[in-house]
Amino acid sequence: MSTLRYLAATTVLYTALTAVLTYPQVLHLTDTVHDDGDPLLNAWALAWVAHQLPRAPAHLFDANIFYPERRTLAFSETLLVPAAIAAPLRWIGVGPLLVYNLVFLSGFIVSGAGVALLVRSLTGSGGAGVVAGLVFAFLPYRIDHYPHLQLQQTQCLPFAFWAFHRLLRTNRLKDGVLFGLFTAGQVLSCMYYGLFLVPYMAIVCGALLMASRTMNTQRLAALALAAAITLVAVVPVGRAYLGARRVVGERSAEEVANGSAKWWNYLGPPEANLLYGGVLERFAKGERRLFPGFVAMGLAAAGLWGLVRAPRANAEDRRVVLAYALGLVLAFDLSLGFNGISYPLLYEHVLPFRGLRIPARMGIIVGFSLAVLAGFGAARVIGSRRRRVVVALAVLMLLEYASKPLDLRQISTAPPASYADAIRDRADSPTAALFEFPASARDDPTYMYFSTFHWQHLVNGYSGFFPPSYDRVLNAMRNFPDAASFEAIKSHGARYLVVHGERLFGDRYERLIPELDKRNDLTLVSRRPFPGPGEVDEVSLYRVLYDDVR
């Protein structure tokens, strides 16, 4: 079977399996996400990149949140590559939630197909590739991080290593280009994994280069081209992140320690895991549920045993298995964070690592290493009994990875009409700044999602980091609508105040509205019905008046 046909066949297979293992997500792609927090943040990020790229790409990082701060897209994951790939869907009118869910599910599908292709190219066994792809596509880690789109974005990772192995075989510039593009693509898909990739590639690729004992001019040129492509693509984004760091700071040692795994977390599955969720729950802590499956670990052990037992004729396989085994050890140690050896050194001496809160997320790279090693183990186990053994291994693995149906949150596919009222009210004036109340980490992701329908500036925002200026606004809102709260709103240049009765509880909205209506620095623009979780299905829009324009 040709490479393209194999890639197409595995993509179809993993698409079908993803639909089953993430059920019922496939039935509600247009109007549901896991919850109304991080998924809405990431739906907004995908939509922002699609909105801004054709209009003002030089200001791509100056997103419309935390107004008037700059480079606010870099306060969290930018998702540049998946957003750029999905942008044409937004341009033809596909809704932000459908785009989000397609990108989200592609993390399972394409990652699995990529590992299958990589392992097939290394072992010569298509069946072993399928088994290895199952490991990486459906790691329980992915279910544990179901709300985190960015942590599913591993599509480019296996293709980068596939291209690297091709480069070692051919020394062609073409393969250097592919290696550079896929490496840059992974960095620009998830900065967490991009940073993790640097030491991991240094170990794995470095070991393979040294083992090959060949460094001719062609290979050097191909590697240099790959490095140049990666740097050209990544440096501008890195500068934006460093600029954002000057505003939002870095992660404290205490935060990093809390996000550091312990070895026994690799026995901890997500709560939703059907087989082990209850049995092994004592090993599962917070974002440190890193269980990769006993079948995967057993196959990886078989692959490593092959390293010991392989005859001299399989020297190439021995080198590859050893390189990925070294990568596995490094990835495992890095995932331990401050409980390990290498991460404290990186935190102390490599500035970007101070922006990472949860070293345990290196567990995905542990999973990738296990997948490759499991592929070698599967190739040994399968032998000449191909189809039957492949099916048996796949069934056992999928039983371990199966989860209970996850709860989904239905999200409105249309925003309140109040935003259209604000746009009509501002007429030909420049883009306006809105402040939306109530303001909190519970509410702001919803306002960001709504902004994908109007793209006005928001004083509000939700992200991985919060600028001090917005923290001060939130503190001032404690006694809203007192003088301090309005001073904070006006200090950010808010032109409109949007009061969401559908997000207020008890009689808060009924008590608040008379106070706002009698203020002489507010003018009511509209009051519109809109359903929501609060007590009153109504949104009130006010124009904010300033002393110099009354």
Secondary structure, 3 states (H helix, E strand, C coil): CCHHHHHHHHHHHHHHHHHHHCCCHHHCCCCEECCCCHHHHHHHHHHHHHHHCCCCHHHCCCCCCCCCCCCHHHHCCCCHHHHHHHHHHHHCCCCHHHHHHHHHHHHHHHHHHHHHHHHHHHHCCHHHHHHHHHHHHCCHHHHHCCCCHHHHCCCHHHHHHHHHHHHHHHCCHHHHHHHHHHHHHHHCCCHHHHHHHHHHHHHHHHHHHHHHCCCCHHHHHHHHHHHHHHHHHHHHHHHHHHHHHHHHCCCCHHHHHHCCCCHHHHHCCCCCECCCCCCCHHHCCCCCCCCCCHHHHHHHHHHHHHHHHCCHHHHHHHHHHHHHHHHHHHHHHHHCHHHCCHHHHHHHHCHHHHHCCCHHHHHHHHHHHHHHHHHHHHHHHHCCCHHHHHHHHHHHHHHHHCECCCCCEECCCCCCCHHHHHHHHHCCCCCCEEEEECCCCCCHHHHHHHHCCCCCEECCCCCCCCCHHHHHHHHHHHHCCCHHHHHHHHHCCCCEEEEEHHHCCCCHHHHHHHHHHCCCCEEEEEEEECCCCCCCCEEEEEEECCHHHC
